Amino acid sequence: MKKWKFSGSTRSELGHRTWDRLASLKKTCSRWGVNFWTDLQDRMRGGGPIPRLAELIGHQAEETSARRAAAAPLA
């Protein structure tokens, strides 16, 4: 009886890229306090209640810019 090998890696370049993208998405979700699996399901089903990560990040960048502009000394 042959035992299956499990190497923990992908078999193709496409599989490798997909794995990397999912890992990056999971890390980004964690950083922004979004549940990875809920976000992934929301994206697959389309148009759910969770805002897209790009919107969250863009909103945060706008808030940061506004705070910096307000705190900057007037010349």
N, CA, C and O atoms as a Maestro MAE file, in Angstrom:
{
 s_m_m2io_version
 :::
 2.0.0
}

f_m_ct {
 s_m_title
 :::
 protein
 m_atom[300] {
  # First column is atom index #
  i_m_mmod_type
  r_m_x_coord
  r_m_y_coord
  r_m_z_coord
  i_m_residue_number
  s_m_chain_name
  s_m_pdb_residue_name
  s_m_pdb_atom_name
  i_m_atomic_number
  :::
  1 25 0.838 -1.174 0.000 1 A "MET " " N  " 7
  2 3 0.000 0.000 0.000 1 A "MET " " CA " 6
  3 2 0.888 1.244 0.000 1 A "MET " " C  " 6
  4 15 1.798 1.374 0.818 1 A "MET " " O  " 8
  5 25 0.610 2.135 -0.914 2 A "LYS " " N  " 7
  6 3 1.408 3.351 -1.029 2 A "LYS " " CA " 6
  7 2 0.830 4.442 -0.136 2 A "LYS " " C  " 6
  8 15 -0.377 4.683 -0.135 2 A "LYS " " O  " 8
  9 25 1.692 5.090 0.613 3 A "LYS " " N  " 7
  10 3 1.265 6.221 1.428 3 A "LYS " " CA " 6
  11 2 1.440 7.496 0.612 3 A "LYS " " C  " 6
  12 15 2.400 7.644 -0.145 3 A "LYS " " O  " 8
  13 25 0.505 8.399 0.781 4 A "TRP " " N  " 7
  14 3 0.577 9.677 0.069 4 A "TRP " " CA " 6
  15 2 1.571 10.599 0.744 4 A "TRP " " C  " 6
  16 15 1.644 10.664 1.971 4 A "TRP " " O  " 8
  17 25 2.323 11.300 -0.055 5 A "LYS " " N  " 7
  18 3 3.238 12.299 0.473 5 A "LYS " " CA " 6
  19 2 2.479 13.605 0.672 5 A "LYS " " C  " 6
  20 15 1.616 13.963 -0.131 5 A "LYS " " O  " 8
  21 25 2.802 14.298 1.726 6 A "PHE " " N  " 7
  22 3 2.226 15.607 1.961 6 A "PHE " " CA " 6
  23 2 3.386 16.557 2.188 6 A "PHE " " C  " 6
  24 15 4.036 16.524 3.233 6 A "PHE " " O  " 8
  25 25 3.638 17.399 1.206 7 A "SER " " N  " 7
  26 3 4.800 18.268 1.291 7 A "SER " " CA " 6
  27 2 4.468 19.644 1.837 7 A "SER " " C  " 6
  28 15 5.367 20.374 2.255 7 A "SER " " O  " 8
  29 25 3.182 20.016 1.840 8 A "GLY " " N  " 7
  30 3 2.815 21.341 2.318 8 A "GLY " " CA " 6
  31 2 3.053 22.419 1.288 8 A "GLY " " C  " 6
  32 15 3.049 23.604 1.622 8 A "GLY " " O  " 8
  33 25 3.258 22.037 0.056 9 A "SER " " N  " 7
  34 3 3.477 23.041 -0.989 9 A "SER " " CA " 6
  35 2 2.490 22.819 -2.133 9 A "SER " " C  " 6
  36 15 1.751 21.836 -2.163 9 A "SER " " O  " 8
  37 25 2.503 23.756 -3.063 10 A "THR " " N  " 7
  38 3 1.607 23.667 -4.210 10 A "THR " " CA " 6
  39 2 2.291 22.931 -5.352 10 A "THR " " C  " 6
  40 15 3.498 22.689 -5.328 10 A "THR " " O  " 8
  41 25 1.490 22.581 -6.351 11 A "ARG " " N  " 7
  42 3 2.040 21.831 -7.484 11 A "ARG " " CA " 6
  43 2 2.292 22.696 -8.719 11 A "ARG " " C  " 6
  44 15 2.952 22.261 -9.663 11 A "ARG " " O  " 8
  45 25 1.769 23.912 -8.708 12 A "SER " " N  " 7
  46 3 1.923 24.754 -9.892 12 A "SER " " CA " 6
  47 2 2.216 26.196 -9.482 12 A "SER " " C  " 6
  48 15 2.060 26.572 -8.321 12 A "SER " " O  " 8
  49 25 2.638 26.983 -10.451 13 A "GLU " " N  " 7
  50 3 2.900 28.404 -10.209 13 A "GLU " " CA " 6
  51 2 1.604 29.122 -9.840 13 A "GLU " " C  " 6
  52 15 1.592 29.976 -8.953 13 A "GLU " " O  " 8
  53 25 0.516 28.772 -10.524 14 A "LEU " " N  " 7
  54 3 -0.784 29.372 -10.210 14 A "LEU " " CA " 6
  55 2 -1.192 29.049 -8.773 14 A "LEU " " C  " 6
  56 15 -1.687 29.919 -8.058 14 A "LEU " " O  " 8
  57 25 -0.987 27.814 -8.355 15 A "GLY " " N  " 7
  58 3 -1.289 27.421 -6.982 15 A "GLY " " CA " 6
  59 2 -0.452 28.187 -5.979 15 A "GLY " " C  " 6
  60 15 -0.942 28.576 -4.918 15 A "GLY " " O  " 8
  61 25 0.807 28.403 -6.312 16 A "HIS " " N  " 7
  62 3 1.710 29.154 -5.437 16 A "HIS " " CA " 6
  63 2 1.248 30.601 -5.308 16 A "HIS " " C  " 6
  64 15 1.199 31.140 -4.202 16 A "HIS " " O  " 8
  65 25 0.909 31.232 -6.430 17 A "ARG " " N  " 7
  66 3 0.435 32.624 -6.400 17 A "ARG " " CA " 6
  67 2 -0.875 32.745 -5.626 17 A "ARG " " C  " 6
  68 15 -1.064 33.687 -4.857 17 A "ARG " " O  " 8
  69 25 -1.778 31.784 -5.835 18 A "THR " " N  " 7
  70 3 -3.054 31.809 -5.133 18 A "THR " " CA " 6
  71 2 -2.839 31.675 -3.632 18 A "THR " " C  " 6
  72 15 -3.451 32.401 -2.849 18 A "THR " " O  " 8
  73 25 -1.976 30.753 -3.230 19 A "TRP " " N  " 7
  74 3 -1.663 30.556 -1.821 19 A "TRP " " CA " 6
  75 2 -1.085 31.833 -1.211 19 A "TRP " " C  " 6
  76 15 -1.468 32.221 -0.107 19 A "TRP " " O  " 8
  77 25 -0.164 32.486 -1.925 20 A "ASP " " N  " 7
  78 3 0.444 33.721 -1.441 20 A "ASP " " CA " 6
  79 2 -0.593 34.830 -1.281 20 A "ASP " " C  " 6
  80 15 -0.573 35.572 -0.298 20 A "ASP " " O  " 8
  81 25 -1.494 34.936 -2.246 21 A "ARG " " N  " 7
  82 3 -2.525 35.983 -2.178 21 A "ARG " " CA " 6
  83 2 -3.480 35.755 -1.016 21 A "ARG " " C  " 6
  84 15 -3.861 36.703 -0.329 21 A "ARG " " O  " 8
  85 25 -3.866 34.509 -0.791 22 A "LEU " " N  " 7
  86 3 -4.752 34.217 0.336 22 A "LEU " " CA " 6
  87 2 -4.045 34.488 1.664 22 A "LEU " " C  " 6
  88 15 -4.664 34.988 2.603 22 A "LEU " " O  " 8
  89 25 -2.768 34.166 1.746 23 A "ALA " " N  " 7
  90 3 -2.009 34.441 2.965 23 A "ALA " " CA " 6
  91 2 -1.915 35.945 3.208 23 A "ALA " " C  " 6
  92 15 -2.033 36.402 4.345 23 A "ALA " " O  " 8
  93 25 -1.702 36.710 2.145 24 A "SER " " N  " 7
  94 3 -1.639 38.158 2.262 24 A "SER " " CA " 6
  95 2 -2.988 38.732 2.683 24 A "SER " " C  " 6
  96 15 -3.052 39.627 3.526 24 A "SER " " O  " 8
  97 25 -4.065 38.214 2.095 25 A "LEU " " N  " 7
  98 3 -5.405 38.666 2.447 25 A "LEU " " CA " 6
  99 2 -5.704 38.365 3.914 25 A "LEU " " C  " 6
  100 15 -6.284 39.195 4.614 25 A "LEU " " O  " 8
  101 25 -5.312 37.187 4.375 26 A "LYS " " N  " 7
  102 3 -5.548 36.812 5.766 26 A "LYS " " CA " 6
  103 2 -4.799 37.741 6.717 26 A "LYS " " C  " 6
  104 15 -5.339 38.151 7.744 26 A "LYS " " O  " 8
  105 25 -3.577 38.066 6.377 27 A "LYS " " N  " 7
  106 3 -2.781 38.962 7.216 27 A "LYS " " CA " 6
  107 2 -3.373 40.376 7.227 27 A "LYS " " C  " 6
  108 15 -3.411 41.025 8.273 27 A "LYS " " O  " 8
  109 25 -3.828 40.846 6.079 28 A "THR " " N  " 7
  110 3 -4.439 42.169 5.992 28 A "THR " " CA " 6
  111 2 -5.733 42.212 6.797 28 A "THR " " C  " 6
  112 15 -5.985 43.180 7.514 28 A "THR " " O  " 8
  113 25 -6.552 41.173 6.686 29 A "CYS " " N  " 7
  114 3 -7.793 41.103 7.470 29 A "CYS " " CA " 6
  115 2 -7.476 41.164 8.961 29 A "CYS " " C  " 6
  116 15 -8.132 41.883 9.714 29 A "CYS " " O  " 8
  117 25 -6.482 40.417 9.374 30 A "SER " " N  " 7
  118 3 -6.102 40.403 10.781 30 A "SER " " CA " 6
  119 2 -5.668 41.794 11.238 30 A "SER " " C  " 6
  120 15 -6.032 42.237 12.327 30 A "SER " " O  " 8
  121 25 -4.905 42.464 10.419 31 A "ARG " " N  " 7
  122 3 -4.407 43.797 10.772 31 A "ARG " " CA " 6
  123 2 -5.536 44.805 10.922 31 A "ARG " " C  " 6
  124 15 -5.463 45.696 11.768 31 A "ARG " " O  " 8
  125 25 -6.583 44.671 10.105 32 A "TRP " " N  " 7
  126 3 -7.690 45.621 10.111 32 A "TRP " " CA " 6
  127 2 -8.878 45.154 10.944 32 A "TRP " " C  " 6
  128 15 -9.925 45.803 10.945 32 A "TRP " " O  " 8
  129 25 -8.728 44.037 11.651 33 A "GLY " " N  " 7
  130 3 -9.778 43.565 12.540 33 A "GLY " " CA " 6
  131 2 -10.993 42.987 11.828 33 A "GLY " " C  " 6
  132 15 -12.111 43.059 12.337 33 A "GLY " " O  " 8
  133 25 -10.770 42.412 10.646 34 A "VAL " " N  " 7
  134 3 -11.845 41.814 9.862 34 A "VAL " " CA " 6
  135 2 -11.660 40.300 9.884 34 A "VAL " " C  " 6
  136 15 -10.549 39.802 9.698 34 A "VAL " " O  " 8
  137 25 -12.752 39.571 10.112 35 A "ASN " " N  " 7
  138 3 -12.674 38.112 10.103 35 A "ASN " " CA " 6
  139 2 -12.394 37.639 8.682 35 A "ASN " " C  " 6
  140 15 -13.153 37.943 7.763 35 A "ASN " " O  " 8
  141 25 -11.314 36.901 8.502 36 A "PHE " " N  " 7
  142 3 -10.880 36.461 7.177 36 A "PHE " " CA " 6
  143 2 -11.944 35.635 6.467 36 A "PHE " " C  " 6
  144 15 -12.277 35.912 5.315 36 A "PHE " " O  " 8
  145 25 -12.483 34.616 7.149 37 A "TRP " " N  " 7
  146 3 -13.444 33.723 6.501 37 A "TRP " " CA " 6
  147 2 -14.749 34.440 6.176 37 A "TRP " " C  " 6
  148 15 -15.347 34.192 5.129 37 A "TRP " " O  " 8
  149 25 -15.194 35.326 7.063 38 A "THR " " N  " 7
  150 3 -16.409 36.090 6.794 38 A "THR " " CA " 6
  151 2 -16.196 37.011 5.606 38 A "THR " " C  " 6
  152 15 -17.073 37.132 4.751 38 A "THR " " O  " 8
  153 25 -15.037 37.663 5.543 39 A "ASP " " N  " 7
  154 3 -14.727 38.545 4.422 39 A "ASP " " CA " 6
  155 2 -14.656 37.764 3.113 39 A "ASP " " C  " 6
  156 15 -15.182 38.207 2.092 39 A "ASP " " O  " 8
  157 25 -14.007 36.608 3.145 40 A "LEU " " N  " 7
  158 3 -13.881 35.791 1.944 40 A "LEU " " CA " 6
  159 2 -15.252 35.327 1.445 40 A "LEU " " C  " 6
  160 15 -15.528 35.382 0.246 40 A "LEU " " O  " 8
  161 25 -16.099 34.878 2.352 41 A "GLN " " N  " 7
  162 3 -17.455 34.470 1.963 41 A "GLN " " CA " 6
  163 2 -18.235 35.644 1.407 41 A "GLN " " C  " 6
  164 15 -18.972 35.497 0.432 41 A "GLN " " O  " 8
  165 25 -18.079 36.806 2.016 42 A "ASP " " N  " 7
  166 3 -18.773 38.004 1.557 42 A "ASP " " CA " 6
  167 2 -18.345 38.369 0.133 42 A "ASP " " C  " 6
  168 15 -19.180 38.751 -0.687 42 A "ASP " " O  " 8
  169 25 -17.052 38.253 -0.161 43 A "ARG " " N  " 7
  170 3 -16.553 38.558 -1.503 43 A "ARG " " CA " 6
  171 2 -17.059 37.540 -2.516 43 A "ARG " " C  " 6
  172 15 -17.416 37.900 -3.638 43 A "ARG " " O  " 8
  173 25 -17.090 36.276 -2.125 44 A "MET " " N  " 7
  174 3 -17.526 35.229 -3.057 44 A "MET " " CA " 6
  175 2 -19.017 35.353 -3.384 44 A "MET " " C  " 6
  176 15 -19.436 35.121 -4.518 44 A "MET " " O  " 8
  177 25 -19.798 35.715 -2.391 45 A "ARG " " N  " 7
  178 3 -21.243 35.864 -2.602 45 A "ARG " " CA " 6
  179 2 -21.578 37.200 -3.242 45 A "ARG " " C  " 6
  180 15 -22.578 37.317 -3.949 45 A "ARG " " O  " 8
  181 25 -20.756 38.201 -3.002 46 A "GLY " " N  " 7
  182 3 -20.910 39.507 -3.635 46 A "GLY " " CA " 6
  183 2 -21.852 40.447 -2.909 46 A "GLY " " C  " 6
  184 15 -22.986 40.101 -2.579 46 A "GLY " " O  " 8
  185 25 -21.346 41.644 -2.673 47 A "GLY " " N  " 7
  186 3 -22.167 42.735 -2.177 47 A "GLY " " CA " 6
  187 2 -22.768 42.567 -0.800 47 A "GLY " " C  " 6
  188 15 -23.903 42.982 -0.566 47 A "GLY " " O  " 8
  189 25 -22.042 41.978 0.099 48 A "GLY " " N  " 7
  190 3 -22.549 41.798 1.453 48 A "GLY " " CA " 6
  191 2 -22.332 43.032 2.314 48 A "GLY " " C  " 6
  192 15 -21.969 44.096 1.813 48 A "GLY " " O  " 8
  193 25 -22.557 42.879 3.613 49 A "PRO " " N  " 7
  194 3 -22.488 44.024 4.522 49 A "PRO " " CA " 6
  195 2 -21.079 44.468 4.901 49 A "PRO " " C  " 6
  196 15 -20.906 45.551 5.458 49 A "PRO " " O  " 8
  197 25 -20.079 43.655 4.609 50 A "ILE " " N  " 7
  198 3 -18.713 44.001 5.010 50 A "ILE " " CA " 6
  199 2 -18.097 44.924 3.966 50 A "ILE " " C  " 6
  200 15 -18.080 44.590 2.781 50 A "ILE " " O  " 8
  201 25 -17.586 46.098 4.395 51 A "PRO " " N  " 7
  202 3 -16.919 46.971 3.421 51 A "PRO " " CA " 6
  203 2 -15.645 46.320 2.895 51 A "PRO " " C  " 6
  204 15 -14.994 45.552 3.603 51 A "PRO " " O  " 8
  205 25 -15.301 46.626 1.672 52 A "ARG " " N  " 7
  206 3 -14.070 46.088 1.085 52 A "ARG " " CA " 6
  207 2 -12.862 46.618 1.852 52 A "ARG " " C  " 6
  208 15 -12.875 47.736 2.367 52 A "ARG " " O  " 8
  209 25 -11.815 45.790 1.916 53 A "LEU " " N  " 7
  210 3 -10.608 46.191 2.639 53 A "LEU " " CA " 6
  211 2 -10.010 47.470 2.056 53 A "LEU " " C  " 6
  212 15 -9.497 48.308 2.798 53 A "LEU " " O  " 8
  213 25 -10.071 47.624 0.746 54 A "ALA " " N  " 7
  214 3 -9.541 48.838 0.114 54 A "ALA " " CA " 6
  215 2 -10.279 50.077 0.622 54 A "ALA " " C  " 6
  216 15 -9.667 51.130 0.808 54 A "ALA " " O  " 8
  217 25 -11.581 49.958 0.846 55 A "GLU " " N  " 7
  218 3 -12.352 51.089 1.376 55 A "GLU " " CA " 6
  219 2 -11.934 51.396 2.812 55 A "GLU " " C  " 6
  220 15 -11.776 52.561 3.177 55 A "GLU " " O  " 8
  221 25 -11.754 50.356 3.627 56 A "LEU " " N  " 7
  222 3 -11.309 50.565 5.007 56 A "LEU " " CA " 6
  223 2 -9.950 51.253 5.065 56 A "LEU " " C  " 6
  224 15 -9.740 52.187 5.838 56 A "LEU " " O  " 8
  225 25 -9.039 50.773 4.236 57 A "ILE " " N  " 7
  226 3 -7.683 51.331 4.224 57 A "ILE " " CA " 6
  227 2 -7.704 52.760 3.694 57 A "ILE " " C  " 6
  228 15 -7.032 53.633 4.242 57 A "ILE " " O  " 8
  229 25 -8.475 53.007 2.622 58 A "GLY " " N  " 7
  230 3 -8.576 54.362 2.069 58 A "GLY " " CA " 6
  231 2 -9.185 55.334 3.053 58 A "GLY " " C  " 6
  232 15 -8.718 56.467 3.175 58 A "GLY " " O  " 8
  233 25 -10.229 54.907 3.763 59 A "HIS " " N  " 7
  234 3 -10.871 55.759 4.766 59 A "HIS " " CA " 6
  235 2 -9.889 56.103 5.879 59 A "HIS " " C  " 6
  236 15 -9.826 57.247 6.327 59 A "HIS " " O  " 8
  237 25 -9.126 55.114 6.322 60 A "GLN " " N  " 7
  238 3 -8.131 55.341 7.369 60 A "GLN " " CA " 6
  239 2 -7.054 56.317 6.889 60 A "GLN " " C  " 6
  240 15 -6.614 57.178 7.651 60 A "GLN " " O  " 8
  241 25 -6.633 56.186 5.635 61 A "ALA " " N  " 7
  242 3 -5.615 57.097 5.085 61 A "ALA " " CA " 6
  243 2 -6.147 58.526 5.031 61 A "ALA " " C  " 6
  244 15 -5.416 59.468 5.336 61 A "ALA " " O  " 8
  245 25 -7.407 58.695 4.648 62 A "GLU " " N  " 7
  246 3 -8.014 60.030 4.609 62 A "GLU " " CA " 6
  247 2 -8.069 60.645 6.008 62 A "GLU " " C  " 6
  248 15 -7.759 61.823 6.186 62 A "GLU " " O  " 8
  249 25 -8.465 59.846 6.995 63 A "GLU " " N  " 7
  250 3 -8.521 60.343 8.372 63 A "GLU " " CA " 6
  251 2 -7.140 60.752 8.865 63 A "GLU " " C  " 6
  252 15 -6.987 61.783 9.521 63 A "GLU " " O  " 8
  253 25 -6.141 59.945 8.547 64 A "THR " " N  " 7
  254 3 -4.777 60.258 8.962 64 A "THR " " CA " 6
  255 2 -4.298 61.554 8.320 64 A "THR " " C  " 6
  256 15 -3.689 62.389 8.989 64 A "THR " " O  " 8
  257 25 -4.570 61.728 7.023 65 A "SER " " N  " 7
  258 3 -4.170 62.954 6.328 65 A "SER " " CA " 6
  259 2 -4.868 64.172 6.921 65 A "SER " " C  " 6
  260 15 -4.253 65.225 7.090 65 A "SER " " O  " 8
  261 25 -6.147 64.027 7.236 66 A "ALA " " N  " 7
  262 3 -6.898 65.143 7.812 66 A "ALA " " CA " 6
  263 2 -6.346 65.517 9.190 66 A "ALA " " C  " 6
  264 15 -6.226 66.700 9.510 66 A "ALA " " O  " 8
  265 25 -6.011 64.516 10.004 67 A "ARG " " N  " 7
  266 3 -5.439 64.800 11.323 67 A "ARG " " CA " 6
  267 2 -4.087 65.492 11.208 67 A "ARG " " C  " 6
  268 15 -3.787 66.418 11.962 67 A "ARG " " O  " 8
  269 25 -3.276 65.033 10.259 68 A "ARG " " N  " 7
  270 3 -1.947 65.654 10.075 68 A "ARG " " CA " 6
  271 2 -2.092 67.088 9.591 68 A "ARG " " C  " 6
  272 15 -1.347 67.964 10.031 68 A "ARG " " O  " 8
  273 25 -3.037 67.343 8.695 69 A "ALA " " N  " 7
  274 3 -3.254 68.696 8.189 69 A "ALA " " CA " 6
  275 2 -3.746 69.614 9.297 69 A "ALA " " C  " 6
  276 15 -3.344 70.776 9.365 69 A "ALA " " O  " 8
  277 25 -4.602 69.110 10.155 70 A "ALA " " N  " 7
  278 3 -5.125 69.917 11.261 70 A "ALA " " CA " 6
  279 2 -4.045 70.198 12.309 70 A "ALA " " C  " 6
  280 15 -4.060 71.247 12.952 70 A "ALA " " O  " 8
  281 25 -3.120 69.271 12.478 71 A "ALA " " N  " 7
  282 3 -2.072 69.429 13.481 71 A "ALA " " CA " 6
  283 2 -0.878 70.235 12.968 71 A "ALA " " C  " 6
  284 15 -0.049 70.684 13.759 71 A "ALA " " O  " 8
  285 25 -0.786 70.420 11.650 72 A "ALA " " N  " 7
  286 3 0.357 71.128 11.069 72 A "ALA " " CA " 6
  287 2 0.298 72.609 11.435 72 A "ALA " " C  " 6
  288 15 -0.769 73.222 11.381 72 A "ALA " " O  " 8
  289 25 1.440 73.184 11.808 73 A "PRO " " N  " 7
  290 3 1.457 74.620 12.145 73 A "PRO " " CA " 6
  291 2 1.217 75.463 10.882 73 A "PRO " " C  " 6
  292 15 1.690 75.144 9.791 73 A "PRO " " O  " 8
  293 25 0.479 76.528 11.079 74 A "LEU " " N  " 7
  294 3 0.218 77.431 9.951 74 A "LEU " " CA " 6
  295 2 1.451 78.269 9.678 74 A "LEU " " C  " 6
  296 15 2.071 78.784 10.609 74 A "LEU " " O  " 8
  297 25 1.810 78.412 8.425 75 A "ALA " " N  " 7
  298 3 3.021 79.162 8.072 75 A "ALA " " CA " 6
  299 2 2.682 80.579 7.707 75 A "ALA " " C  " 6
  300 15 3.573 81.363 7.381 75 A "ALA " " O  " 8
  :::
 }
 m_bond[299] {
  # First column is bond index #
  i_m_from
  i_m_to
  i_m_order
  :::
  1 1 2 1
  2 2 3 1
  3 3 4 2
  4 3 5 1
  5 5 6 1
  6 6 7 1
  7 7 8 2
  8 7 9 1
  9 9 10 1
  10 10 11 1
  11 11 12 2
  12 11 13 1
  13 13 14 1
  14 14 15 1
  15 15 16 2
  16 15 17 1
  17 17 18 1
  18 18 19 1
  19 19 20 2
  20 19 21 1
  21 21 22 1
  22 22 23 1
  23 23 24 2
  24 23 25 1
  25 25 26 1
  26 26 27 1
  27 27 28 2
  28 27 29 1
  29 29 30 1
  30 30 31 1
  31 31 32 2
  32 31 33 1
  33 33 34 1
  34 34 35 1
  35 35 36 2
  36 35 37 1
  37 37 38 1
  38 38 39 1
  39 39 40 2
  40 39 41 1
  41 41 42 1
  42 42 43 1
  43 43 44 2
  44 43 45 1
  45 45 46 1
  46 46 47 1
  47 47 48 2
  48 47 49 1
  49 49 50 1
  50 50 51 1
  51 51 52 2
  52 51 53 1
  53 53 54 1
  54 54 55 1
  55 55 56 2
  56 55 57 1
  57 57 58 1
  58 58 59 1
  59 59 60 2
  60 59 61 1
  61 61 62 1
  62 62 63 1
  63 63 64 2
  64 63 65 1
  65 65 66 1
  66 66 67 1
  67 67 68 2
  68 67 69 1
  69 69 70 1
  70 70 71 1
  71 71 72 2
  72 71 73 1
  73 73 74 1
  74 74 75 1
  75 75 76 2
  76 75 77 1
  77 77 78 1
  78 78 79 1
  79 79 80 2
  80 79 81 1
  81 81 82 1
  82 82 83 1
  83 83 84 2
  84 83 85 1
  85 85 86 1
  86 86 87 1
  87 87 88 2
  88 87 89 1
  89 89 90 1
  90 90 91 1
  91 91 92 2
  92 91 93 1
  93 93 94 1
  94 94 95 1
  95 95 96 2
  96 95 97 1
  97 97 98 1
  98 98 99 1
  99 99 100 2
  100 99 101 1
  101 101 102 1
  102 102 103 1
  103 103 104 2
  104 103 105 1
  105 105 106 1
  106 106 107 1
  107 107 108 2
  108 107 109 1
  109 109 110 1
  110 110 111 1
  111 111 112 2
  112 111 113 1
  113 113 114 1
  114 114 115 1
  115 115 116 2
  116 115 117 1
  117 117 118 1
  118 118 119 1
  119 119 120 2
  120 119 121 1
  121 121 122 1
  122 122 123 1
  123 123 124 2
  124 123 125 1
  125 125 126 1
  126 126 127 1
  127 127 128 2
  128 127 129 1
  129 129 130 1
  130 130 131 1
  131 131 132 2
  132 131 133 1
  133 133 134 1
  134 134 135 1
  135 135 136 2
  136 135 137 1
  137 137 138 1
  138 138 139 1
  139 139 140 2
  140 139 141 1
  141 141 142 1
  142 142 143 1
  143 143 144 2
  144 143 145 1
  145 145 146 1
  146 146 147 1
  147 147 148 2
  148 147 149 1
  149 149 150 1
  150 150 151 1
  151 151 152 2
  152 151 153 1
  153 153 154 1
  154 154 155 1
  155 155 156 2
  156 155 157 1
  157 157 158 1
  158 158 159 1
  159 159 160 2
  160 159 161 1
  161 161 162 1
  162 162 163 1
  163 163 164 2
  164 163 165 1
  165 165 166 1
  166 166 167 1
  167 167 168 2
  168 167 169 1
  169 169 170 1
  170 170 171 1
  171 171 172 2
  172 171 173 1
  173 173 174 1
  174 174 175 1
  175 175 176 2
  176 175 177 1
  177 177 178 1
  178 178 179 1
  179 179 180 2
  180 179 181 1
  181 181 182 1
  182 182 183 1
  183 183 184 2
  184 183 185 1
  185 185 186 1
  186 186 187 1
  187 187 188 2
  188 187 189 1
  189 189 190 1
  190 190 191 1
  191 191 192 2
  192 191 193 1
  193 193 194 1
  194 194 195 1
  195 195 196 2
  196 195 197 1
  197 197 198 1
  198 198 199 1
  199 199 200 2
  200 199 201 1
  201 201 202 1
  202 202 203 1
  203 203 204 2
  204 203 205 1
  205 205 206 1
  206 206 207 1
  207 207 208 2
  208 207 209 1
  209 209 210 1
  210 210 211 1
  211 211 212 2
  212 211 213 1
  213 213 214 1
  214 214 215 1
  215 215 216 2
  216 215 217 1
  217 217 218 1
  218 218 219 1
  219 219 220 2
  220 219 221 1
  221 221 222 1
  222 222 223 1
  223 223 224 2
  224 223 225 1
  225 225 226 1
  226 226 227 1
  227 227 228 2
  228 227 229 1
  229 229 230 1
  230 230 231 1
  231 231 232 2
  232 231 233 1
  233 233 234 1
  234 234 235 1
  235 235 236 2
  236 235 237 1
  237 237 238 1
  238 238 239 1
  239 239 240 2
  240 239 241 1
  241 241 242 1
  242 242 243 1
  243 243 244 2
  244 243 245 1
  245 245 246 1
  246 246 247 1
  247 247 248 2
  248 247 249 1
  249 249 250 1
  250 250 251 1
  251 251 252 2
  252 251 253 1
  253 253 254 1
  254 254 255 1
  255 255 256 2
  256 255 257 1
  257 257 258 1
  258 258 259 1
  259 259 260 2
  260 259 261 1
  261 261 262 1
  262 262 263 1
  263 263 264 2
  264 263 265 1
  265 265 266 1
  266 266 267 1
  267 267 268 2
  268 267 269 1
  269 269 270 1
  270 270 271 1
  271 271 272 2
  272 271 273 1
  273 273 274 1
  274 274 275 1
  275 275 276 2
  276 275 277 1
  277 277 278 1
  278 278 279 1
  279 279 280 2
  280 279 281 1
  281 281 282 1
  282 282 283 1
  283 283 284 2
  284 283 285 1
  285 285 286 1
  286 286 287 1
  287 287 288 2
  288 287 289 1
  289 289 290 1
  290 290 291 1
  291 291 292 2
  292 291 293 1
  293 293 294 1
  294 294 295 1
  295 295 296 2
  296 295 297 1
  297 297 298 1
  298 298 299 1
  299 299 300 2
  :::
 }
}
